[in-house]
Amino acid sequence: MNSLMLIIVTVGFLILITLNNRKISKKRAEILEMQNSITTGSQVITVAGLHGTVSAVDAETVSLMVAPGVETVWEKTAIASIISPITDEQENTEANNFETGEPTTTDPTN
């Protein structure tokens, strides 16, 4: 009876570990894909919270313009996210919502 319980617990732990590893691998692949899609002109945020515009991209580094005439060089792995630019339609919608008192949505798909 004890050996059966030990086998069941061991199999349960192995399943949990496998599922967790798959989740981590998927997330790692998404981050790598995002970092490889960085192009000149993209607006990005670093893991340190620095916002900047990409001025040059190398195999492993990215040059960010953080102010006029100020460039910093970062590892690609230090880029946390790419900011999608606000379109004129989104800007007009937010301005209209502000005037009418309607709440603005934070959903980036709108």
C-alpha positions in Angstrom: 0.0 0.0 0.0 2.8 2.4 0.9 4.7 1.7 -2.4 1.5 2.4 -4.4 1.0 5.7 -2.6 4.7 6.6 -3.3 4.2 5.9 -7.0 1.1 8.0 -7.2 2.7 11.0 -5.5 5.8 10.6 -7.6 3.8 10.5 -10.9 1.8 13.5 -9.7 5.0 15.6 -9.1 6.4 14.6 -12.4 3.2 15.7 -14.2 3.3 19.1 -12.4 7.0 19.6 -13.2 6.4 18.7 -16.9 3.5 21.1 -17.2 5.4 23.9 -15.5 8.4 23.4 -17.8 6.2 23.5 -20.9 4.7 26.8 -19.6 8.1 28.3 -19.0 9.4 27.2 -22.4 6.4 28.7 -24.2 6.9 32.1 -22.4 10.6 32.0 -23.2 9.8 31.5 -26.9 7.3 34.4 -26.9 9.9 36.7 -25.3 12.6 35.6 -27.8 10.2 36.2 -30.7 9.4 39.7 -29.4 13.1 40.6 -29.0 13.9 39.4 -32.5 11.1 41.5 -33.9 12.6 44.8 -32.7 13.2 47.1 -35.6 14.6 50.6 -36.0 12.0 53.2 -35.0 10.2 50.9 -32.5 9.3 52.3 -29.2 10.4 50.0 -26.3 10.5 49.7 -22.6 13.5 48.1 -20.9 13.4 45.9 -17.9 14.7 48.9 -15.9 11.6 50.9 -17.0 13.5 53.2 -19.5 11.4 54.2 -22.5 13.1 54.9 -25.7 13.0 54.7 -29.5 15.3 52.1 -31.2 17.9 53.9 -33.4 20.0 50.8 -34.3 19.7 47.1 -33.9 22.6 44.6 -33.8 22.7 40.8 -33.3 22.8 41.2 -29.5 22.4 44.9 -28.8 19.9 47.7 -29.3 20.7 51.4 -29.4 17.9 53.5 -27.8 17.4 57.2 -28.2 16.0 58.4 -24.9 16.2 62.1 -25.6 17.3 64.2 -28.6 21.0 63.5 -29.0 21.1 61.0 -26.1 21.6 57.3 -27.1 22.2 54.4 -24.8 23.2 50.8 -25.8 21.3 47.9 -24.3 21.4 44.1 -24.6 18.4 42.8 -26.5 17.5 40.6 -23.5 17.0 43.9 -21.5 14.0 44.9 -23.7 10.8 44.1 -21.7 8.2 45.1 -24.3 7.5 46.9 -27.5 5.1 49.8 -27.3 2.5 50.0 -30.1 2.1 53.6 -31.3 -1.2 55.3 -30.6 -3.2 55.7 -33.9 -5.0 59.0 -34.7 -8.3 57.1 -34.3 -7.4 56.0 -30.7 -6.2 59.5 -29.9 -9.5 61.0 -31.1 -11.5 58.4 -29.2 -9.7 59.2 -26.0 -10.1 63.0 -26.5 -13.9 62.5 -27.1 -14.2 60.3 -24.0 -12.4 62.9 -21.9 -14.8 65.6 -23.1 -17.9 63.5 -22.5 -16.7 62.1 -19.2 -16.8 58.5 -20.4 -14.0 56.2 -19.0 -11.2 55.3 -21.4 -10.4 51.7 -21.8 -6.9 50.3 -21.1 -7.4 47.4 -23.5 -4.7 47.7 -26.2 -6.9 45.9 -28.8 -9.4 48.8 -28.9 
